[in-house]
């Protein structure tokens, strides 16, 4: 029998919900020719996608969204030519960590994450530009909340790169989720934070569109901060792990720039900078009020950070010094 108007209307209105429905994605463009295709793939998930050219203006744009109560659900770091430092990817990733915004990297985006979290990049002896390659999922890549969840153990992808994350020097806070047949890192995912990346191009015609879309859908589904940790800080283990990858000279430079004591061993500087990072986060989020702290407690914190001596008993002066140190004055 023919469909009645009521049945036809129900069928038309009953559309499958998409994982990106109601979500906001910012795509930071690192001057790559694939960026518009990647944006189109992301839109097919149902997400609203805003593309911003990389640089300070992109971060200011995201800050403006946050100020309006429109913090994006995900920021995608696009592919691009050159090195991560050419586009200050460390600054972008630091911004995402600070504002608790999940991040997903493609090609250059993966390389930026490897460097930011303390890993090392290498150069292939055989540039892979526009070439297909088989990707093999590792055990972490096959877990339920991996960005490769429900994908085949092996599938073909498009590679456009010469830089790569050296497998033996991937930071301990990251898991390698996929490898090429010759052992090159093709996927990474952070163990604690909602950050993941792929070295290949999921949006390329050489990558199966079904597989590319599945990766982006998984990314939108699984990369998120738990709702019950809205005011939580970056885990201390992440901060310490990242600081331990710097040399003594680099740590001394960071401590000096923050106004902290540069004396002591490498481990002492790591502890000092980790404490400073933690207290900066607490102070800026309003979780600690220096003016309400006892003088003795402030003095302990002051000495732990190795700040210059202050006048004995001068509570107001000590508070002012601490506020300047933590960037809230």
FENTA-V100608 format. One record per residue. RES is the residue in one letter. SS is DSSP state (helix for helix, strand for strand, loop for the rest). PSI is psi as a letter, one per 20 degrees, with the letter a starting at -180 (NA if undefined). D_CENTER is the distance of its C-alpha to the mean C-alpha in whole Angstrom. Layout:
RES&SS&PSI&D_CENTER  RES&SS&PSI&D_CENTER
//
This chain:
X&loop&q&55  X&loop&q&53  X&loop&p&50  X&loop&q&51  X&helix&h&50  X&helix&g&48  X&helix&g&46  X&helix&g&45  X&helix&h&44  X&helix&g&42  X&helix&g&41  X&helix&g&39  X&helix&h&38  X&loop&n&36  X&loop&q&33  X&loop&p&30  X&loop&q&27  X&loop&q&24  X&loop&h&20  X&loop&i&19  X&loop&p&22  X&loop&j&21  X&loop&q&18  X&strand&p&16  X&strand&p&14  X&strand&p&13  X&strand&o&13  X&strand&o&12  X&strand&o&15  X&strand&l&16  X&loop&l&19  X&loop&q&19  X&loop&i&22  X&loop&i&21  X&helix&h&19  X&helix&h&21  X&helix&g&22  X&helix&g&18  X&helix&h&18  X&helix&g&22  X&helix&g&20  X&helix&h&18  X&helix&h&21  X&loop&i&23  X&loop&i&21  X&loop&i&22  X&loop&q&19  X&strand&p&20  X&strand&p&18  X&strand&p&18  X&strand&p&17  X&strand&p&17  X&strand&p&17  X&loop&q&15  X&loop&a&16  X&helix&h&17  X&helix&h&18  X&helix&g&15  X&helix&h&13  X&helix&h&17  X&helix&g&17  X&helix&h&14  X&helix&h&16  X&helix&h&19  X&helix&g&18  X&helix&g&17  X&helix&h&20  X&loop&j&22  X&loop&k&20  X&loop&l&18  X&loop&p&15  X&loop&q&13  X&loop&h&12  X&strand&q&9  X&strand&p&8  X&strand&p&9  X&strand&o&9  X&strand&r&13  X&strand&r&15  X&strand&r&17  X&loop&r&20  X&loop&b&20  X&loop&q&17  X&helix&h&13  X&helix&h&15  X&helix&h&18  X&helix&j&15  X&loop&l&13  X&helix&h&10  X&helix&h&9  X&helix&g&10  X&helix&g&8  X&helix&h&5  X&helix&g&7  X&helix&g&8  X&helix&g&6  X&helix&g&6  X&helix&g&10  X&loop&j&10  X&loop&l&9  X&loop&p&7  X&loop&q&6  X&strand&q&4  X&strand&p&7  X&strand&q&8  X&strand&p&12  X&loop&e&14  X&helix&h&13  X&helix&h&9  X&helix&g&10  X&helix&h&12  X&helix&g&9  X&helix&g&7  X&helix&g&10  X&helix&g&11  X&helix&g&9  X&loop&j&9  X&loop&j&13  X&loop&a&14  X&loop&q&17  X&strand&q&17  X&strand&r&21  X&strand&p&23  X&strand&q&25  X&strand&i&28  X&strand&n&29  X&strand&p&26  X&strand&n&25  X&strand&o&25  X&strand&k&26  X&strand&p&27  X&strand&q&27  X&strand&q&26  X&strand&p&26  X&strand&p&23  X&strand&p&23  X&strand&q&21  X&loop&r&21  X&loop&g&22  X&helix&h&18  X&helix&i&18  X&helix&j&21  X&loop&r&20  X&loop&h&20  X&loop&j&17  X&loop&q&15  X&loop&i&14  X&loop&j&18  X&loop&p&20  X&loop&j&23  X&loop&q&23  X&loop&q&26  X&loop&h&25  X&strand&p&26  X&strand&r&26  X&strand&q&26  X&strand&r&23  X&strand&p&23  X&strand&p&22  X&strand&m&22  X&strand&q&20  X&strand&h&22  X&strand&q&19  X&strand&q&17  X&strand&p&16  X&loop&p&19  X&helix&g&19  X&helix&i&21  X&helix&j&18  X&loop&p&15  X&loop&q&14  X&loop&h&15  X&loop&i&12  X&strand&q&11  X&strand&p&14  X&strand&p&15  X&strand&i&16  X&strand&q&18  X&strand&q&20  X&strand&r&23  X&loop&h&27  X&loop&j&27  X&loop&j&24  X&loop&p&21  X&strand&p&18  X&strand&i&17  X&strand&q&14  X&strand&q&11  X&strand&p&10  X&strand&q&9  X&loop&h&12  X&loop&h&11  X&loop&q&8  X&loop&m&7  X&strand&p&5  X&strand&r&7  X&strand&q&9  X&strand&q&13  X&loop&h&15  X&loop&r&18  X&strand&o&18  X&loop&h&18  X&loop&i&20  X&loop&q&23  X&loop&h&26  X&loop&i&26  X&loop&p&24  X&loop&p&26  X&helix&h&25  X&helix&g&25  X&helix&g&22  X&helix&g&20  X&helix&h&20  X&helix&h&20  X&helix&g&17  X&helix&h&15  X&helix&g&17  X&helix&h&16  X&helix&g&12  X&helix&h&14  X&helix&h&16  X&helix&h&14  X&loop&n&10  X&loop&q&11  X&loop&p&12  X&loop&p&15  X&helix&h&18  X&helix&j&20  X&helix&k&17  X&loop&h&16  X&loop&j&17  X&loop&q&16  X&loop&r&14  X&loop&p&11  X&loop&p&14  X&helix&h&16  X&helix&h&16  X&helix&g&12  X&helix&g&13  X&helix&g&17  X&helix&g&15  X&helix&g&13  X&helix&h&16  X&loop&i&19  X&loop&i&17  X&loop&q&19  X&loop&r&23  X&helix&g&25  X&helix&h&26  X&helix&h&22  X&helix&g&22  X&helix&h&25  X&helix&g&24  X&helix&g&21  X&helix&g&24  X&helix&g&26  X&helix&h&24  X&loop&i&23  X&loop&j&27  X&loop&r&27  X&loop&p&29  X&loop&j&29  X&loop&r&31  X&loop&r&31  X&loop&r&30  X&helix&g&26  X&helix&h&25  X&helix&h&27  X&helix&h&25  X&helix&g&21  X&helix&g&23  X&helix&g&24  X&helix&h&20  X&helix&g&19  X&helix&g&21  X&helix&g&21  X&helix&g&17  X&helix&g&18  X&helix&h&21  X&helix&g&19  X&helix&g&17  X&helix&g&20  X&helix&g&22  X&helix&h&20  X&loop&i&20  X&loop&j&23  X&loop&i&23  X&loop&p&26  X&loop&o&29  X&helix&h&30  X&helix&i&33  X&helix&i&34  X&loop&q&34  X&loop&q&37  X&helix&g&38  X&helix&h&38  X&helix&h&34  X&helix&h&33  X&helix&h&35  X&helix&g&33  X&helix&g&30  X&helix&g&31  X&helix&h&32  X&helix&h&29  X&loop&i&27  X&loop&k&30  X&loop&q&31  X&loop&q&34  X&loop&q&37  X&loop&r&38  X&loop&p&42  X&loop&p&43  X&loop&i&43  X&loop&n&41  X&helix&g&39  X&helix&g&38  X&helix&h&37  X&helix&g&35  X&helix&g&33  X&helix&g&33  X&helix&g&32  X&helix&g&29  X&helix&g&28  X&helix&g&28  X&helix&g&26  X&loop&j&23  X&loop&k&23  X&loop&j&25  X&loop&NA&28
//
